[in-house]
Amino acid sequence: MRGLSRELIALRVARELKEGMYINLGIGLPTLIPQWVPEDLDIVFQSENGVLDYGPIAEEGEQDPDLVNAGAQPITLKPGTSFFDSANSFAMIRGGHVNLAILGSYQVSEKGDLANWSPSPKGMGSIGGAMDIACGAKEIWVAMEHSISSDRPRIVKECNYLLTARNVVRLIFTNLAVIEVTEQGLLLREVAPGISAQEVQKVTEPKLIISPILREMTL
């Protein structure tokens, strides 16, 4: 039950973006999103290490080691790209100037709790800016693989990983589905091509509410 590739998850997320949004992208899968944004759609990406309005990840031969995102991946620049220190970057985030943050995660609970960090085995782990972003951005989406294995779902009743923030996630995009976190529970809005609602439920711990207008993802 493979569903979408990581690139196609990023494509599906990109189709949900709106004109004029200021967006922070988390490390991992979310960094693939800029490559799928149409050129005529005015979206401004913000990176916590101090970059505003950058483009997709740079291809081989176009890479500059001084131009990277928060995950140290080489990025491309756009006309008007600006650079600043981390203090100003987090002032933007904490000041509520970021419309949306799209993050990866280890787990998301049925209440929208976010758990997207874990200490390393050597005790050197750090939450980084995740708490600031989760609490400072106006809205949080998660893009991730639906489960670790058939018996280890990432969408759970209660997170058992260390929490980043409570009740912040509003939309979940996975290789199998698009799920909205509502006051009534988790609403299954879309399924990946060739995937049924029953198959999504098998690898989701909480009981899903099936949308009356459930549809297959458009890619």
N, C-alpha and C positions, 0 to 999 in steps of 0.2 A: 504494500500500500504506500507507494512512493509519493504520489501527488506531484506538486510543483518542485522544480529546482530552486535553489537559493536565488538565482537570477530572476526567475519568474515570480517569486514572492516579492522581490524588490519592484518588479514591473507592476504587479497588482497594487502595491502600496502607492507607487508613483501616480497611478490613475486616480487616486483619491485626493491628491493635492489640489489646492485652490490658488488662484491668482493672488499674488501679494503676500503669501505666507512667509514668515521668518521661522526657519526650522533648524533645530539642533539634531544631529544624527549621532546615535550611539556607535560604539565600536562593534565591528563584525558585520553581520548581514545588512544593517541599515546603510552602511557606507556604499553599497551597490546602487542605492536609489537614484543618485544624481544622473547616472548614465541613461536612465529611462525617462527623464523629464523632458517634454517637448521644448524645443528651442524658443517657441513663441509664448511659453508660459513663464511669467515672471515670478520665480521662486528664489528666495535668498536663504542659502544655507549658512549656518553659524557653527563654528567649531570651538570647543571650550578652551583650546590652546591659543586662541586669539586670531581667528580668521573669519572674515565675513564676506559672503557672496562669492564662493568658490564653485568650481565645476566638478566633473567626474574624476575618478581616479586616473592618474596619468598612465599612458601606455609606455611600454618599454621604449627607451630612446628619448622620451619626453620628460623623464623624471629629473627633478631637482631635489637633492637631499635636504635643502632648506625649506622646501614647500611641502608640508605634510599636514594631515588632519590629526585629531586627538589620538588616533590609533597608530600614528607614525606611518600612515600610508601616503605615498606621493600623490599630490592633487594637481589639477589644472586650475589656471586662473581665468577670470572673466574680466571684461572692462569694468573697472570700479572696485575690484577686490581690495579689501583693506586688511591691515594687520595691526594688532595691539597686544598689550600684555594680558596675562590671565586675570589680573584684578579687574580690568575693564570688561573682560569677557564675562566674568561672573556677576559683575554689576548689571549687565544686560539680562542675564538669566534670573538673578534674584529680584530684579526690578520689574519682572513680568513682561519683558519686551519680546520674549520668544513665544510665538503663537502655538508652536507644536514641537514636541520632542518625540522622535521615533527611536526606540531602544531595543536592543536584544534582551533576552531574559532567560534565566534558568527555570523560573516558575512564575505563573500568574494565578492568583486565587480567584474563586468565583465572585468575590467582592471587589476585585480589581487591585488587590495587593500585589506589589511588585517585588520580586527577589532576583536581582540581576548582578550580584557580586558574590564572591566566595573567597575566603583567605586561601593562600597557596599552602601546599603541604609543609613548606618551610616556615610558615608563619609570617611571610612577607607580604601577604595580600593587603590590598587597600581598596576602599570603596571609591576613591577618587572623587569626581564631581557628581556622581550619580544621584546622591540625595538632593543636592542643590537643584539639579536639572529636574528631577521628579517632582519636586515641590515648587519650583519656580516657573516652569513652563505652564502655559495656560491649558494645555491638553497633552496627554501621553498616549501614544500608540506603541504596541509591541510587535516586532517582526521576528519570528523564530521558527524552528522546526517544531512540529506539533507534539512530538514525544521523543524520548531518548530511545525507547524500545517499546514493544507491544504491551509490556507490563509496567512501564515507567512514564506516565504522562507528565507533561509540563504544565498543563492546565489542571489545577487541583482544587480541592475544597479548602484546604489550608496549606499555606507554604511551610515547608520544613527547612528551606534554605534561609539564610539571614535576610531579613526584610530590608529593602531600600526605602519604601514608602507604602503607606496604607491607602487603599481605596483611590488610586490615581489613574489606573489604566482604563481607557474608554473603548479602544478597539484593539483586537488581536488578529494579526495576519499570520497564517501558517502555510505550510505546504499542502494542507488539506482543506482549510476553511478560512472564512472571515467571520469573527465572532464579536458581538457587541456586549459590553458589560452594562447591564441595566439594573435598576433597583429591584426588579423581579427575578433577576438571575442572568445567566449567560444566553444570549439570543444568537442562534445560528442563522446568519444572514445569507451566506454563500458557501458553496462547496466547490472544490477543485474539479476540473473535468474528469469524469470517470470515477468519482468518489461519491458514495451515498451518505446521507445523514446518519444512517445506522453505523457505518464504518467510522465516521468521525466520533460518534458517541462511544464506541468501543475503546478508543484511546484518549478519552476525556473523562476525568474522575467525576466532576459534578454533573448533574442531570442538565442537559441542554434544553432550552426552549426552542422549538423549531418555528422559524418565521413562517407566517401564512403565505408569504411571497418568496419563499426560499428559491434561490436561483443558482445556476452554475456561473462561476466566475467568468467574466469577459476579459480576455487578455489581448 
